[in-house]
Structure formats: structure tokens, C-alpha cells
Amino acid sequence: MDIAGKHIVVIGGAGFIGSHVVEELMSTDADRITIYDNFARGKRSNIAHMLTDPRVSVFPDGGDVREIDVLNKALSDADGVIDLAAMWLLHCKDYPRTAFDVNIAGTFNVLEACVNNDIERLVWSSSASVYGDAVTVPMTEEHPFNNRNFYGATKIAGEAMARAFFDRYGLSYVGLRYMNVYGPHQDQTAVYTGVIPIMLNKIDANEAPVINGDGSQAYDFVTARDVARCNVLALQSDVADEFYNVGTGVQTSIRELCDLILELRGSDLKVEYRPYSAEDSRRMVQNRIGSTDKAERDFGFAYQDSLRDGLQALIDWRKSNPGNE
């Protein structure tokens, strides 16, 4: 899709990843960029500086994917859509019915609104959670779905619906399966925050960072900035009805991650190791690293931020933005 002169709507555009996507779109020749967000997880502070660009605006009548009439109005004159609206993994665990309404019914509403409004191109956010624990490493997009949690289940359902809308209506979409995303604008103190902010919060409070298990569990950490670049590359590509891993392909254990964070913070705190709870030991993914070969082959995505550089950027942002909630 050639986005020159086009109107792009970013659903969830005030959120963690979405705000980075909006910023990436600002570097293109898109004509209009509309942020559609209910600000349940998104923050106006994430996008305040972007609104000085006359091409960028917040849709004024709401921004919830459950509001079908509002959603259709927002997409009525759009050319492309990037959809990042979702409840996060642990939130889905605690509120599965709401997770269904937002992540599954909400995704259906977005797909239907794209068809109703003749959207030229949709980029939809899936997750590496669909894979569950890795059977082979690195995981290609053909890796089996071994998910066992509500969040991953909602993403599997969304992928199936996207494929059905392509088959039935010809909706041109591409789906992106994010690995472990981190960076500025991520919730730093919320109940459902991620492993990196939790470690940083402990260290900043001069408390020992905690690792559950022995720290050998390993993941693929990718910056939100790289994820945003991938979204825009996918929007501009011609491939359709395909899903792609978005990560680095680099394996990092939690122990290695913690050691690097301690080094960057100049801390001599000792790590505290704790056994998994019975529940966590059953559901915890221990190993998930994604192959990025397909995304690089089909639309030229390759990560740019090393883990060291990405963590340093996050640490610097935290210093400039104290008290993030």
C-alpha cells in the first residue's frame, strides 16, 4: 500500500506500542493520522508532543472498539488501519469475560468496520502468546499453537477471524505476532506491568530484584520502536493474509536480562531467587524466541535496537519522566 497522501487510523494509538506507531507514521508522507483510543490504557502524555503536527489528531467522539457506530464513523474516510487495541495478558487472566468483549468481539468489530468502509489495508496486532512454550527454537510462523491462557486464546481467535474476513470479503490484512516488547511509554508502575519495569522499580527502590525460578527461562526482547517500524513496513507492503513474528531472534535469559539491567543502573544489589508458585509453574512460558526471517524476506523488517541500547533508552526515559503510572 502506498500511504502517500493517505489517511491512517491507529486504533489504540495513545497506548504503549500505538504511540510509537503514530510517531513512526509521522516520519512518512501520510496525509492524516487519526488516533482512536478509549484511554483505558493509553495516555494523553504519550501523544501530547505529536499533536503539534497538524496531520495528527485524536478522534473526538470516543475510541472504544466495542462502540460499533463510533468505530465506523472513525473509519468512514480512512484508507489504512493499524489496530493495537487489546487487553493485556494478566488483565485477561483476571477478567476473561471482558477480554472476550474487547479482544475477540472488538476485533470482529474492527474487521467488519474495515469491510464496511472499504479500508485498503489493515495491520492487526496478534502476539507470540499464540505459540505457548517453544517446541523448537527459534520459532517460525509454522510453530504449533500451544497457548493455554485467555490472552493467547483471544489472539488465536482474532487470527482465525482475520483469515475468514480475507476469504469472505477480500479484506487485505497482515497480522503481527509480537515477542516481548519493552520501551518508553510502557506502564512502569501499574498492576499489570512487565518484567523489565518491575526489575527497574525494585532497583530504583534499592531493593533486590526478584527472579522466579532459576532465571534460565529465555525470551526474545524487542523495543517498541522496532515494533512500530515493523507495523509501518507491513502497512506499506503488498503481502496479504499472512502472519509474521516481530522480534530480534536473540535469546536472552531472565538472569542475563537482570544482570544487564543491574550493570546499566550501576547497582551492586544481589538478585533474590524465589520458587514459582504452583499456579505459575503450570502456566509460565519458559522459552520463546522467534525467527524473523519471514518478515525480513517479505517486507524488509530487521530489528535495529540492541537489548543494551533499548534498556538504556528506557532507563533514560524513566529519569526524564518520573512518576509514570
C-alpha positions in Angstrom: 0.0 0.0 0.0 1.3 3.4 -0.9 0.5 5.6 2.1 1.5 8.9 0.5 -1.4 11.3 0.9 -3.5 8.7 2.7 -5.5 8.8 6.0 -4.3 6.2 8.5 -6.3 5.4 11.7 -4.3 3.9 14.6 -6.6 2.1 17.0 -5.0 2.2 20.4 -2.7 5.0 19.2 -2.2 6.5 22.6 -1.0 3.3 24.1 2.4 1.8 24.7 3.1 0.5 21.2 0.5 2.6 19.5 2.1 5.9 20.4 5.4 4.7 18.9 3.4 3.6 15.7 2.0 7.2 15.4 5.4 8.6 15.8 6.8 6.3 13.1 3.9 7.3 10.8 4.8 11.0 11.3 8.1 10.3 9.5 6.2 9.1 6.4 4.2 11.2 3.8 0.9 10.1 5.2 -1.6 12.9 4.9 -3.6 12.4 8.1 -3.1 10.2 11.2 -6.0 9.7 13.5 -5.6 8.3 17.0 -8.6 6.2 18.0 -8.3 5.3 21.8 -10.5 5.0 24.8 -7.6 5.9 27.1 -8.2 2.9 29.4 -4.5 2.0 28.9 -3.4 4.8 26.6 -2.2 8.1 28.0 -2.5 11.6 26.6 1.0 12.2 27.8 2.3 9.6 25.3 1.0 11.6 22.4 0.9 15.3 23.6 4.0 16.3 21.6 2.7 14.5 18.5 -0.5 16.6 18.4 1.6 19.7 17.4 1.8 18.1 14.0 -1.3 19.3 12.1 -1.6 15.9 10.4 -2.2 14.1 13.8 -5.4 14.3 15.7 -7.4 12.3 18.3 -10.8 11.1 17.2 -13.1 13.3 19.2 -16.2 11.1 19.6 -14.7 8.3 21.6 -12.4 5.4 20.8 -13.6 2.0 22.0 -13.6 -1.0 19.7 -16.9 -2.1 21.4 -18.7 1.0 20.1 -19.6 -0.1 16.6 -21.3 3.1 15.4 -18.4 5.3 16.7 -15.8 2.9 15.2 -17.5 3.0 11.8 -17.6 6.8 11.9 -13.9 7.0 12.7 -13.1 4.7 9.7 -15.5 6.3 7.3 -12.9 8.3 5.3 -9.8 6.2 6.2 -7.5 4.4 3.8 -5.5 2.3 6.2 -5.9 1.0 9.7 -3.4 -0.2 12.3 -5.2 -2.0 15.2 -3.4 -2.3 18.5 -6.4 -2.3 20.8 -6.3 -5.2 23.3 -6.4 -6.2 27.0 -3.0 -7.4 28.2 -2.1 -10.9 29.2 -2.5 -10.8 33.0 -5.6 -8.5 32.7 -7.2 -11.2 30.5 -6.4 -13.8 33.2 -8.3 -11.8 35.8 -11.1 -10.6 33.6 -11.7 -13.2 30.9 -15.3 -12.1 30.1 -14.1 -8.5 29.4 -11.1 -10.0 27.5 -13.7 -11.7 25.2 -15.6 -8.5 24.7 -12.5 -6.4 23.9 -10.1 -8.8 22.2 -12.5 -11.1 20.4 -15.7 -9.2 19.8 -13.7 -5.9 19.5 -11.5 -7.5 16.8 -14.6 -8.7 14.9 -15.9 -5.1 15.1 -12.7 -3.7 13.6 -12.7 -6.3 10.8 -16.3 -5.6 10.0 -15.8 -1.8 10.1 -12.8 -2.2 7.7 -15.1 -4.1 5.2 -18.0 -1.6 5.7 -15.7 1.3 5.0 -13.6 -0.1 2.1 -10.4 0.1 4.0 -7.5 -0.6 1.7 -5.2 -2.2 4.2 -5.3 -3.4 7.9 -2.3 -4.3 10.1 -3.6 -6.3 13.1 -1.7 -7.0 16.3 -1.5 -10.6 17.3 1.0 -12.0 19.8 3.7 -14.6 20.3 1.4 -15.9 23.1 -0.4 -17.9 20.4 2.7 -20.3 20.4 2.8 -21.0 24.1 6.1 -22.7 25.1 8.6 -23.3 22.3 8.8 -26.7 20.8 11.7 -25.6 18.5 13.9 -22.5 18.7 13.8 -20.1 17.0 10.1 -20.4 16.4 8.9 -19.9 12.8 5.4 -18.9 11.9 4.6 -22.5 11.4 5.2 -23.3 15.0 2.1 -25.1 16.5 -0.3 -23.1 18.8 0.4 -24.4 22.3 -1.2 -21.5 24.1 -3.0 -22.2 27.4 -4.1 -18.7 28.6 -7.0 -16.5 27.9 -4.9 -13.8 26.2 -3.4 -16.2 23.7 -6.8 -17.7 23.1 -8.2 -14.3 22.2 -5.3 -13.7 19.7 -5.8 -17.2 18.1 -9.5 -16.3 17.7 -8.6 -12.9 16.1 -6.2 -14.5 13.7 -8.9 -17.0 12.6 -11.4 -14.2 12.1 -9.0 -12.1 10.1 -8.4 -15.0 7.8 -12.1 -15.6 7.4 -12.7 -11.9 6.5 -10.0 -12.2 3.9 -11.6 -15.3 2.4 -15.2 -14.0 2.6 -14.7 -10.3 1.8 -11.2 -10.0 0.4 -10.0 -7.7 3.3 -6.3 -7.1 2.8 -4.7 -7.6 6.2 -1.4 -8.7 7.7 -1.0 -9.9 11.3 2.0 -9.3 13.5 3.0 -11.7 16.4 4.9 -9.6 18.9 7.6 -11.1 21.1 8.4 -9.4 24.5 8.0 -5.7 23.8 9.6 -3.1 26.1 10.5 0.6 26.0 9.3 4.1 26.7 5.6 4.6 27.3 5.2 1.2 28.8 3.3 1.1 32.1 6.0 1.4 34.8 4.0 1.1 38.0 0.7 -0.4 37.0 -0.5 -3.8 38.4 -0.1 -5.5 35.0 3.3 -4.1 34.2 6.0 -6.2 32.6 9.2 -7.9 33.8 11.6 -5.1 32.9 9.7 -2.3 34.7 9.3 -4.5 37.7 13.0 -5.1 37.9 13.8 -1.4 37.4 11.3 -0.4 40.1 13.0 -2.7 42.5 16.5 -1.4 41.8 15.4 2.2 41.9 13.9 1.5 45.4 17.3 -0.1 46.4 15.6 -3.5 46.8 16.9 -6.7 45.5 15.4 -7.7 42.1 13.4 -10.9 42.2 13.7 -13.8 39.8 11.2 -16.6 39.9 12.8 -20.0 39.3 16.5 -20.2 38.4 16.5 -17.5 35.8 17.2 -19.8 32.9 13.8 -19.1 31.2 14.6 -17.2 28.0 12.7 -14.8 25.7 13.1 -12.5 22.7 13.1 -8.8 23.8 12.3 -6.2 21.2 11.8 -2.5 21.5 8.5 -0.7 20.9 10.3 1.5 18.4 11.4 -1.5 16.3 7.8 -2.9 16.6 6.5 0.4 15.3 8.8 0.3 12.3 7.5 -3.2 11.5 3.9 -2.0 11.7 4.6 0.7 9.1 6.6 -1.6 6.9 3.7 -4.1 7.0 1.2 -1.4 6.1 3.3 -0.4 3.1 3.8 -3.9 1.9 1.7 -5.8 -0.7 1.5 -9.2 1.2 -1.9 -10.2 2.5 -3.4 -13.0 4.6 -0.1 -13.7 6.4 1.2 -13.6 9.9 4.7 -12.6 11.0 6.9 -12.8 14.1 8.1 -9.4 15.3 11.2 -9.7 17.4 15.0 -9.9 17.3 15.6 -13.6 17.1 18.1 -13.1 20.0 17.7 -15.4 23.1 18.1 -13.7 26.5 17.6 -15.4 29.8 15.9 -13.6 32.7 19.2 -14.0 34.6 21.1 -12.3 31.8 18.5 -9.6 31.5 18.7 -8.8 35.2 22.5 -8.8 35.2 22.5 -6.3 32.3 19.9 -4.0 34.0 22.0 -4.0 37.2 25.1 -3.1 35.2 23.3 -0.3 33.4 22.0 1.1 36.6 25.4 0.8 38.3 23.9 -1.3 41.1 25.6 -4.0 43.2 22.3 -5.4 44.5 22.1 -9.2 44.7 19.4 -11.0 42.9 16.8 -12.8 45.0 15.6 -16.1 43.6 12.2 -17.4 44.5 10.5 -20.7 43.6 7.5 -20.5 41.3 4.1 -20.7 42.8 2.1 -23.9 41.9 -0.1 -21.9 39.5 2.9 -20.1 37.8 4.8 -23.3 37.4 1.9 -24.7 35.4 1.2 -21.7 33.1 4.6 -19.9 32.8 6.2 -19.9 29.4 9.8 -20.9 29.8 11.3 -20.4 26.3 10.1 -18.3 23.4 12.4 -16.8 20.7 11.0 -16.0 17.3 12.5 -16.4 13.9 12.3 -13.1 12.0 13.3 -14.5 8.6 9.8 -14.3 7.1 9.3 -10.6 8.0 12.7 -9.7 6.6 12.1 -11.6 3.4 8.6 -10.2 2.7 8.8 -6.6 3.7 12.4 -5.9 4.9 12.0 -5.8 8.6 15.1 -6.3 10.8 15.5 -5.1 14.3 17.8 -2.1 14.9 17.9 -1.7 18.7 20.2 -4.0 20.7 19.0 -5.0 24.2 21.7 -2.9 25.8 20.7 0.2 23.8 17.0 -0.4 24.2 17.3 -0.8 28.0 19.4 2.4 28.2 16.8 4.3 26.3 14.1 3.1 28.7 16.2 4.0 31.7 16.9 7.5 30.3 13.2 7.9 29.6 12.3 6.9 33.2 14.7 9.5 34.5 13.0 12.2 32.3 9.5 11.1 33.2 9.4 10.3 36.9 6.2 9.0 38.5 4.8 7.3 35.4 1.6 5.4 36.2 
